[in-house]
């Protein structure tokens, strides 16, 4: 097992990274509270999101793949803002399925500059600590849009038994 932990770096956009930033001492913000169990809980939540996603999207392998990719970006110790480009094909799939508004929303979120979060970063403030998680929130929106865009009718029909001709 790796001894590496998220360091709370402001550009780490994972659930465990946010827990490190918000609930233990780090170089970026004053923690909201010091909760030693927050990071293990964050990993449990992140893995739970992956499992939930896998179960939810199994009927739609095309869009489900992109929901699963987004969920997978929430769980590792490190995920940077530039990883959002990996979700681009999922946005194209939304467009191909005629879901223009959600696709445009995701595209708009992807062009928010990563250093823009530092404009809201007064050290020691709760708002600043929460704003450093902006790209985590953006990643969560991608995940939710892909999850909600799965097509329940995409389940292939079960093959029917051949009809007897009575010959």
N, CA and C atoms as a LAMMPS dump frame, in Angstrom:
ITEM: TIMESTEP
0
ITEM: NUMBER OF ATOMS
501
ITEM: BOX BOUNDS ff ff ff
-5.0000000000000000e+02 5.0000000000000000e+02
-5.0000000000000000e+02 5.0000000000000000e+02
-5.0000000000000000e+02 5.0000000000000000e+02
ITEM: ATOMS id mol type element x y z
1 1 1 N 0.835 -1.172 0
2 1 2 C 0 0 0
3 1 3 C 0.889 1.248 0
4 2 1 N 0.483 2.237 -0.756
5 2 2 C 1.268 3.458 -0.872
6 2 3 C 1.123 4.321 0.378
7 3 1 N 2.218 4.965 0.755
8 3 2 C 2.165 5.872 1.9
9 3 3 C 1.896 7.308 1.451
10 4 1 N 1.717 7.525 0.142
11 4 2 C 1.468 8.864 -0.378
12 4 3 C 0.066 9.311 -0.022
13 5 1 N -0.063 10.567 0.321
14 5 2 C -1.347 11.158 0.646
15 5 3 C -1.529 12.412 -0.18
16 6 1 N -2.771 12.802 -0.403
17 6 2 C -2.973 14.102 -1.043
18 6 3 C -2.374 15.183 -0.153
19 7 1 N -1.742 16.17 -0.767
20 7 2 C -1.064 17.193 0.033
21 7 3 C -1.911 18.437 0.248
22 8 1 N -3.128 18.448 -0.257
23 8 2 C -3.961 19.631 -0.097
24 8 3 C -3.65 20.723 -1.096
25 9 1 N -2.779 20.453 -2.076
26 9 2 C -2.429 21.449 -3.082
27 9 3 C -3.699 21.993 -3.721
28 10 1 N -3.77 23.275 -3.954
29 10 2 C -5.001 23.935 -4.395
30 10 3 C -5.535 23.415 -5.718
31 11 1 N -4.689 22.898 -6.595
32 11 2 C -5.147 22.452 -7.908
33 11 3 C -5.479 20.958 -7.953
34 12 1 N -5.401 20.275 -6.823
35 12 2 C -5.769 18.862 -6.774
36 12 3 C -7.287 18.783 -6.648
37 13 1 N -7.928 18.2 -7.659
38 13 2 C -9.38 18.273 -7.771
39 13 3 C -10.098 16.977 -7.421
40 14 1 N -9.585 16.245 -6.486
41 14 2 C -10.227 14.994 -6.103
42 14 3 C -10.963 15.162 -4.783
43 15 1 N -11.818 14.214 -4.48
44 15 2 C -12.505 14.244 -3.192
45 15 3 C -11.492 14.103 -2.058
46 16 1 N -10.53 13.162 -2.134
47 16 2 C -9.51 13.108 -1.073
48 16 3 C -8.653 14.371 -1.003
49 17 1 N -8.358 14.991 -2.137
50 17 2 C -7.583 16.225 -2.143
51 17 3 C -8.331 17.352 -1.437
52 18 1 N -9.644 17.43 -1.687
53 18 2 C -10.448 18.441 -1.008
54 18 3 C -10.502 18.167 0.492
55 19 1 N -10.604 16.892 0.864
56 19 2 C -10.619 16.551 2.296
57 19 3 C -9.299 16.956 2.95
58 20 1 N -8.187 16.747 2.244
59 20 2 C -6.886 17.142 2.791
60 20 3 C -6.812 18.651 2.975
61 21 1 N -7.37 19.373 2.019
62 21 2 C -7.338 20.833 2.085
63 21 3 C -8.255 21.364 3.185
64 22 1 N -9.402 20.76 3.334
65 22 2 C -10.416 21.305 4.231
66 22 3 C -10.344 20.794 5.664
67 23 1 N -9.689 19.62 5.858
68 23 2 C -9.796 18.999 7.183
69 23 3 C -8.478 18.59 7.832
70 24 1 N -7.35 19.059 7.269
71 24 2 C -6.082 18.857 7.967
72 24 3 C -5.14 19.994 7.624
73 25 1 N -4.087 20.129 8.392
74 25 2 C -3.116 21.192 8.148
75 25 3 C -2.489 21.028 6.77
76 26 1 N -2.366 22.145 6.059
77 26 2 C -1.754 22.132 4.733
78 26 3 C -1.178 23.51 4.471
79 27 1 N -0.487 23.651 3.347
80 27 2 C 0.185 24.909 3.022
81 27 3 C -0.711 25.922 2.331
82 28 1 N -1.98 25.601 2.096
83 28 2 C -2.789 26.465 1.24
84 28 3 C -3.873 27.233 1.973
85 29 1 N -4.561 26.589 2.87
86 29 2 C -5.633 27.272 3.597
87 29 3 C -5.672 26.766 5.032
88 30 1 N -6.3 27.561 5.869
89 30 2 C -6.574 27.117 7.228
90 30 3 C -7.708 26.101 7.133
91 31 1 N -7.544 24.909 7.69
92 31 2 C -8.613 23.913 7.584
93 31 3 C -9.9 24.397 8.247
94 32 1 N -11.021 23.972 7.701
95 32 2 C -12.313 24.318 8.295
96 32 3 C -12.455 23.66 9.659
97 33 1 N -11.914 22.446 9.752
98 33 2 C -11.886 21.68 11.003
99 33 3 C -10.771 20.665 10.853
100 34 1 N -10.267 20.179 11.948
101 34 2 C -9.237 19.137 11.892
102 34 3 C -9.904 17.807 12.217
103 35 1 N -10.137 17.046 11.157
104 35 2 C -10.823 15.764 11.278
105 35 3 C -9.927 14.674 10.695
106 36 1 N -9.231 13.917 11.528
107 36 2 C -8.299 12.919 11.005
108 36 3 C -8.972 11.81 10.199
109 37 1 N -10.245 11.6 10.391
110 37 2 C -10.953 10.549 9.671
111 37 3 C -11.538 11.033 8.352
112 38 1 N -11.403 12.324 8.029
113 38 2 C -12.018 12.876 6.82
114 38 3 C -11.429 12.306 5.542
115 39 1 N -10.11 12.136 5.482
116 39 2 C -9.513 11.609 4.251
117 39 3 C -9.879 10.153 4
118 40 1 N -9.792 9.268 5.001
119 40 2 C -10.264 7.9 4.732
120 40 3 C -11.737 7.874 4.312
121 41 1 N -12.551 8.707 4.939
122 41 2 C -13.96 8.783 4.55
123 41 3 C -14.095 9.292 3.117
124 42 1 N -13.259 10.243 2.732
125 42 2 C -13.289 10.775 1.369
126 42 3 C -12.985 9.67 0.354
127 43 1 N -12.024 8.807 0.657
128 43 2 C -11.729 7.686 -0.244
129 43 3 C -12.918 6.734 -0.33
130 44 1 N -13.56 6.466 0.793
131 44 2 C -14.728 5.578 0.797
132 44 3 C -15.843 6.186 -0.056
133 45 1 N -16.076 7.47 0.103
134 45 2 C -17.103 8.155 -0.688
135 45 3 C -16.755 8.1 -2.172
136 46 1 N -15.501 8.372 -2.505
137 46 2 C -15.08 8.381 -3.913
138 46 3 C -15.214 6.995 -4.546
139 47 1 N -14.8 5.966 -3.834
140 47 2 C -14.945 4.605 -4.369
141 47 3 C -16.429 4.242 -4.463
142 48 1 N -17.217 4.688 -3.492
143 48 2 C -18.658 4.474 -3.544
144 48 3 C -19.283 5.119 -4.771
145 49 1 N -18.805 6.318 -5.138
146 49 2 C -19.301 6.99 -6.341
147 49 3 C -18.972 6.167 -7.585
148 50 1 N -17.782 5.598 -7.629
149 50 2 C -17.415 4.756 -8.781
150 50 3 C -18.324 3.538 -8.859
151 51 1 N -18.55 2.889 -7.738
152 51 2 C -19.414 1.697 -7.727
153 51 3 C -20.846 2.075 -8.108
154 52 1 N -21.366 3.148 -7.52
155 52 2 C -22.705 3.619 -7.863
156 52 3 C -22.808 3.903 -9.355
157 53 1 N -21.805 4.558 -9.889
158 53 2 C -21.801 4.887 -11.308
159 53 3 C -21.813 3.628 -12.161
160 54 1 N -20.971 2.672 -11.819
161 54 2 C -20.912 1.424 -12.588
162 54 3 C -22.263 0.71 -12.584
163 55 1 N -22.939 0.726 -11.463
164 55 2 C -24.248 0.084 -11.382
165 55 3 C -25.314 0.878 -12.136
166 56 1 N -25.262 2.198 -12.03
167 56 2 C -26.261 3.065 -12.637
168 56 3 C -26.202 3.036 -14.161
169 57 1 N -25.003 2.999 -14.722
170 57 2 C -24.839 3.205 -16.168
171 57 3 C -24.67 1.918 -16.962
172 58 1 N -24.82 0.797 -16.348
173 58 2 C -24.555 -0.46 -17.056
174 58 3 C -25.47 -0.679 -18.253
175 59 1 N -26.605 -0.015 -18.301
176 59 2 C -27.55 -0.16 -19.407
177 59 3 C -27.204 0.736 -20.601
178 60 1 N -26.27 1.647 -20.426
179 60 2 C -25.894 2.571 -21.509
180 60 3 C -24.373 2.627 -21.591
181 61 1 N -23.765 1.675 -22.296
182 61 2 C -22.296 1.614 -22.28
183 61 3 C -21.605 2.828 -22.903
184 62 1 N -22.257 3.52 -23.824
185 62 2 C -21.597 4.676 -24.437
186 62 3 C -21.475 5.838 -23.452
187 63 1 N -22.596 6.352 -22.972
188 63 2 C -22.55 7.472 -22.042
189 63 3 C -22.05 7.007 -20.685
190 64 1 N -22.335 5.772 -20.351
191 64 2 C -21.882 5.215 -19.087
192 64 3 C -20.371 5.228 -18.955
193 65 1 N -19.681 5.002 -20.062
194 65 2 C -18.215 5.047 -20.042
195 65 3 C -17.736 6.407 -19.553
196 66 1 N -18.358 7.492 -20.052
197 66 2 C -17.896 8.833 -19.697
198 66 3 C -18.287 9.206 -18.274
199 67 1 N -19.421 8.698 -17.812
200 67 2 C -19.77 8.901 -16.402
201 67 3 C -18.768 8.176 -15.513
202 68 1 N -18.359 6.989 -15.932
203 68 2 C -17.385 6.217 -15.156
204 68 3 C -16.001 6.867 -15.181
205 69 1 N -15.62 7.436 -16.31
206 69 2 C -14.343 8.154 -16.385
207 69 3 C -14.368 9.359 -15.448
208 70 1 N -15.463 10.116 -15.469
209 70 2 C -15.57 11.285 -14.574
210 70 3 C -15.531 10.842 -13.119
211 71 1 N -16.236 9.767 -12.789
212 71 2 C -16.222 9.258 -11.415
213 71 3 C -14.819 8.82 -11.019
214 72 1 N -14.111 8.224 -11.941
215 72 2 C -12.748 7.752 -11.656
216 72 3 C -11.786 8.911 -11.412
217 73 1 N -12.041 10.059 -11.996
218 73 2 C -11.195 11.223 -11.753
219 73 3 C -11.43 11.83 -10.374
220 74 1 N -12.539 11.466 -9.728
221 74 2 C -12.839 11.983 -8.393
222 74 3 C -12.093 11.241 -7.29
223 75 1 N -11.623 10.033 -7.56
224 75 2 C -11.145 9.15 -6.498
225 75 3 C -9.643 9.104 -6.246
226 76 1 N -8.766 9.307 -7.218
227 76 2 C -7.348 9.103 -6.935
228 76 3 C -6.784 10.158 -5.999
229 77 1 N -5.568 9.945 -5.516
230 77 2 C -4.961 10.963 -4.648
231 77 3 C -4.759 12.303 -5.36
232 78 1 N -4.556 12.278 -6.692
233 78 2 C -4.297 13.51 -7.428
234 78 3 C -5.049 13.489 -8.75
235 79 1 N -5.693 14.6 -9.084
236 79 2 C -6.329 14.809 -10.382
237 79 3 C -6.307 16.31 -10.634
238 80 1 N -5.701 16.724 -11.736
239 80 2 C -5.513 18.144 -12.011
240 80 3 C -6.609 18.682 -12.911
241 81 1 N -6.709 19.999 -12.988
242 81 2 C -7.73 20.635 -13.814
243 81 3 C -7.614 20.233 -15.281
244 82 1 N -6.408 20.016 -15.772
245 82 2 C -6.245 19.683 -17.19
246 82 3 C -6.701 18.263 -17.519
247 83 1 N -7.08 17.483 -16.519
248 83 2 C -7.637 16.157 -16.779
249 83 3 C -9.047 16.245 -17.346
250 84 1 N -9.679 17.407 -17.232
251 84 2 C -11.022 17.571 -17.782
252 84 3 C -11.061 17.329 -19.284
253 85 1 N -9.951 17.55 -19.971
254 85 2 C -9.914 17.333 -21.413
255 85 3 C -10.212 15.87 -21.755
256 86 1 N -9.95 14.973 -20.842
257 86 2 C -10.241 13.551 -21.055
258 86 3 C -11.743 13.335 -21.244
259 87 1 N -12.556 14.231 -20.698
260 87 2 C -14.003 14.077 -20.779
261 87 3 C -14.593 14.686 -22.05
262 88 1 N -13.752 15.271 -22.895
263 88 2 C -14.215 15.884 -24.143
264 88 3 C -15.043 14.97 -25.021
265 89 1 N -14.639 13.73 -25.247
266 89 2 C -15.473 12.849 -26.075
267 89 3 C -16.871 12.608 -25.49
268 90 1 N -16.995 12.628 -24.183
269 90 2 C -18.314 12.509 -23.567
270 90 3 C -19.192 13.71 -23.901
271 91 1 N -18.576 14.884 -23.962
272 91 2 C -19.316 16.086 -24.342
273 91 3 C -19.755 15.982 -25.796
274 92 1 N -18.888 15.463 -26.657
275 92 2 C -19.265 15.256 -28.058
276 92 3 C -20.418 14.266 -28.173
277 93 1 N -20.414 13.245 -27.339
278 93 2 C -21.514 12.276 -27.341
279 93 3 C -22.821 12.947 -26.907
280 94 1 N -22.755 13.842 -25.928
281 94 2 C -23.956 14.6 -25.552
282 94 3 C -24.493 15.379 -26.751
283 95 1 N -23.596 16.04 -27.475
284 95 2 C -24.015 16.79 -28.661
285 95 3 C -24.63 15.868 -29.7
286 96 1 N -24.022 14.715 -29.921
287 96 2 C -24.536 13.759 -30.909
288 96 3 C -25.922 13.246 -30.52
289 97 1 N -26.195 13.198 -29.231
290 97 2 C -27.503 12.736 -28.754
291 97 3 C -28.513 13.876 -28.661
292 98 1 N -28.127 15.053 -29.091
293 98 2 C -29.05 16.184 -29.094
294 98 3 C -29.194 16.88 -27.755
295 99 1 N -28.292 16.638 -26.845
296 99 2 C -28.342 17.286 -25.519
297 99 3 C -27.395 18.483 -25.524
298 100 1 N -27.811 19.49 -26.258
299 100 2 C -26.966 20.652 -26.514
300 100 3 C -26.708 21.485 -25.263
301 101 1 N -27.746 21.788 -24.498
302 101 2 C -27.55 22.661 -23.326
303 101 3 C -26.609 22.049 -22.295
304 102 1 N -26.772 20.77 -21.921
305 102 2 C -25.788 20.205 -20.98
306 102 3 C -24.372 20.195 -21.556
307 103 1 N -24.251 19.925 -22.859
308 103 2 C -22.923 19.913 -23.485
309 103 3 C -22.295 21.306 -23.441
310 104 1 N -23.087 22.332 -23.731
311 104 2 C -22.565 23.696 -23.686
312 104 3 C -22.203 24.105 -22.267
313 105 1 N -22.986 23.67 -21.292
314 105 2 C -22.646 23.943 -19.897
315 105 3 C -21.277 23.354 -19.556
316 106 1 N -21.05 22.098 -19.934
317 106 2 C -19.77 21.46 -19.624
318 106 3 C -18.619 22.139 -20.352
319 107 1 N -18.849 22.535 -21.6
320 107 2 C -17.802 23.259 -22.331
321 107 3 C -17.49 24.591 -21.66
322 108 1 N -18.522 25.288 -21.207
323 108 2 C -18.305 26.569 -20.526
324 108 3 C -17.518 26.367 -19.236
325 109 1 N -17.831 25.319 -18.509
326 109 2 C -17.102 25.059 -17.264
327 109 3 C -15.638 24.729 -17.529
328 110 1 N -15.372 24.103 -18.672
329 110 2 C -13.991 23.717 -18.968
330 110 3 C -13.108 24.903 -19.339
331 111 1 N -13.697 26.019 -19.702
332 111 2 C -12.859 27.161 -20.084
333 111 3 C -12.598 28.115 -18.918
334 112 1 N -13.119 27.81 -17.744
335 112 2 C -12.793 28.627 -16.571
336 112 3 C -11.3 28.455 -16.298
337 113 1 N -10.556 29.538 -16.241
338 113 2 C -9.111 29.398 -16.041
339 113 3 C -8.802 28.813 -14.662
340 114 1 N -7.859 27.892 -14.612
341 114 2 C -7.557 27.235 -13.337
342 114 3 C -7.059 28.206 -12.27
343 115 1 N -6.375 29.243 -12.665
344 115 2 C -5.86 30.184 -11.68
345 115 3 C -6.913 31.195 -11.253
346 116 1 N -8.072 31.15 -11.884
347 116 2 C -9.159 32.03 -11.496
348 116 3 C -9.619 31.801 -10.07
349 117 1 N -9.463 30.583 -9.576
350 117 2 C -9.886 30.294 -8.201
351 117 3 C -9.062 31.095 -7.202
352 118 1 N -7.862 31.469 -7.574
353 118 2 C -7.012 32.208 -6.647
354 118 3 C -7.508 33.634 -6.422
355 119 1 N -8.396 34.127 -7.297
356 119 2 C -8.989 35.442 -7.082
357 119 3 C -9.89 35.448 -5.85
358 120 1 N -10.434 34.299 -5.521
359 120 2 C -11.336 34.174 -4.38
360 120 3 C -10.627 33.593 -3.165
361 121 1 N -9.343 33.713 -3.148
362 121 2 C -8.546 33.011 -2.167
363 121 3 C -7.963 33.948 -1.115
364 122 1 N -8.784 34.427 -0.219
365 122 2 C -8.179 35.126 0.911
366 122 3 C -7.732 34.086 1.939
367 123 1 N -6.467 34.009 2.239
368 123 2 C -5.997 33 3.176
369 123 3 C -6.737 33.073 4.511
370 124 1 N -7.091 31.926 5.012
371 124 2 C -7.749 31.841 6.306
372 124 3 C -9.252 31.991 6.255
373 125 1 N -9.823 32.232 5.074
374 125 2 C -11.269 32.399 5.015
375 125 3 C -11.948 31.105 4.575
376 126 1 N -13.145 30.925 5.068
377 126 2 C -13.929 29.748 4.683
378 126 3 C -14.277 29.79 3.205
379 127 1 N -14.65 30.955 2.701
380 127 2 C -14.988 31.094 1.284
381 127 3 C -13.772 30.751 0.427
382 128 1 N -12.604 31.241 0.82
383 128 2 C -11.385 30.92 0.082
384 128 3 C -11.104 29.433 0.069
385 129 1 N -11.283 28.784 1.21
386 129 2 C -11.051 27.334 1.282
387 129 3 C -12.02 26.589 0.382
388 130 1 N -13.272 27.013 0.37
389 130 2 C -14.262 26.345 -0.477
390 130 3 C -14.03 26.635 -1.958
391 131 1 N -13.601 27.848 -2.282
392 131 2 C -13.356 28.201 -3.684
393 131 3 C -12.162 27.461 -4.271
394 132 1 N -11.224 27.055 -3.435
395 132 2 C -10.097 26.275 -3.962
396 132 3 C -10.557 24.925 -4.491
397 133 1 N -11.784 24.547 -4.191
398 133 2 C -12.345 23.293 -4.691
399 133 3 C -13.174 23.488 -5.951
400 134 1 N -13.057 24.633 -6.602
401 134 2 C -13.882 24.928 -7.77
402 134 3 C -13.795 23.839 -8.828
403 135 1 N -12.6 23.385 -9.148
404 135 2 C -12.483 22.373 -10.198
405 135 3 C -13.018 21.019 -9.751
406 136 1 N -13.012 20.747 -8.465
407 136 2 C -13.705 19.553 -7.969
408 136 3 C -15.194 19.686 -8.243
409 137 1 N -15.775 20.853 -7.978
410 137 2 C -17.196 21.064 -8.249
411 137 3 C -17.481 20.921 -9.743
412 138 1 N -16.588 21.442 -10.574
413 138 2 C -16.753 21.318 -12.026
414 138 3 C -16.709 19.849 -12.437
415 139 1 N -15.808 19.089 -11.872
416 139 2 C -15.721 17.658 -12.169
417 139 3 C -16.978 16.931 -11.696
418 140 1 N -17.493 17.318 -10.54
419 140 2 C -18.739 16.717 -10.043
420 140 3 C -19.903 17.027 -10.989
421 141 1 N -19.952 18.228 -11.545
422 141 2 C -21.014 18.571 -12.497
423 141 3 C -20.885 17.706 -13.747
424 142 1 N -19.671 17.509 -14.244
425 142 2 C -19.474 16.615 -15.396
426 142 3 C -20.018 15.223 -15.084
427 143 1 N -19.635 14.714 -13.925
428 143 2 C -20.089 13.375 -13.537
429 143 3 C -21.617 13.312 -13.492
430 144 1 N -22.247 14.296 -12.846
431 144 2 C -23.703 14.291 -12.733
432 144 3 C -24.388 14.404 -14.095
433 145 1 N -23.893 15.267 -14.962
434 145 2 C -24.493 15.413 -16.289
435 145 3 C -24.386 14.105 -17.06
436 146 1 N -23.227 13.475 -17.027
437 146 2 C -23.079 12.201 -17.732
438 146 3 C -23.977 11.122 -17.121
439 147 1 N -24.08 11.109 -15.801
440 147 2 C -24.953 10.131 -15.142
441 147 3 C -26.405 10.34 -15.567
442 148 1 N -26.859 11.58 -15.535
443 148 2 C -28.247 11.864 -15.867
444 148 3 C -28.538 11.729 -17.359
445 149 1 N -27.498 11.754 -18.18
446 149 2 C -27.68 11.62 -19.626
447 149 3 C -27.735 10.165 -20.087
448 150 1 N -27.506 9.246 -19.177
449 150 2 C -27.585 7.846 -19.592
450 150 3 C -29.007 7.535 -20.014
451 151 1 N -29.113 6.71 -21.008
452 151 2 C -30.395 6.389 -21.614
453 151 3 C -30.892 5.061 -21.067
454 152 1 N -31.954 5.115 -20.286
455 152 2 C -32.505 3.887 -19.7
456 152 3 C -33.026 2.94 -20.777
457 153 1 N -33.343 3.473 -21.953
458 153 2 C -33.876 2.646 -23.032
459 153 3 C -32.778 2.03 -23.88
460 154 1 N -31.537 2.233 -23.485
461 154 2 C -30.422 1.717 -24.276
462 154 3 C -30.187 0.229 -24.049
463 155 1 N -30.928 -0.365 -23.132
464 155 2 C -30.754 -1.79 -22.851
465 155 3 C -31.191 -2.575 -24.069
466 156 1 N -30.305 -3.396 -24.613
467 156 2 C -30.714 -4.183 -25.77
468 156 3 C -31.807 -5.161 -25.366
469 157 1 N -32.76 -5.33 -26.255
470 157 2 C -33.856 -6.256 -25.979
471 157 3 C -33.32 -7.685 -25.933
472 158 1 N -33.885 -8.449 -25.031
473 158 2 C -33.48 -9.853 -24.918
474 158 3 C -33.931 -10.58 -26.172
475 159 1 N -33.088 -11.463 -26.674
476 159 2 C -33.499 -12.194 -27.873
477 159 3 C -34.725 -13.052 -27.565
478 160 1 N -35.688 -13.004 -28.455
479 160 2 C -36.887 -13.794 -28.225
480 160 3 C -36.672 -15.199 -28.786
481 161 1 N -37.439 -16.108 -28.236
482 161 2 C -37.352 -17.512 -28.701
483 161 3 C -37.91 -17.576 -30.118
484 162 1 N -37.302 -18.428 -30.95
485 162 2 C -37.819 -18.541 -32.319
486 162 3 C -39.273 -19.03 -32.291
487 163 1 N -40.033 -18.441 -33.172
488 163 2 C -41.445 -18.824 -33.239
489 163 3 C -41.599 -20.155 -33.966
490 164 1 N -42.453 -20.956 -33.441
491 164 2 C -42.725 -22.258 -34.066
492 164 3 C -43.671 -22.051 -35.224
493 165 1 N -43.358 -22.667 -36.34
494 165 2 C -44.222 -22.526 -37.526
495 165 3 C -45.265 -23.638 -37.559
496 166 1 N -45.113 -24.598 -36.699
497 166 2 C -46.1 -25.674 -36.65
498 166 3 C -45.97 -26.658 -37.799
499 167 1 N -44.87 -26.632 -38.521
500 167 2 C -44.708 -27.563 -39.663
501 167 3 C -44.275 -28.897 -39.222
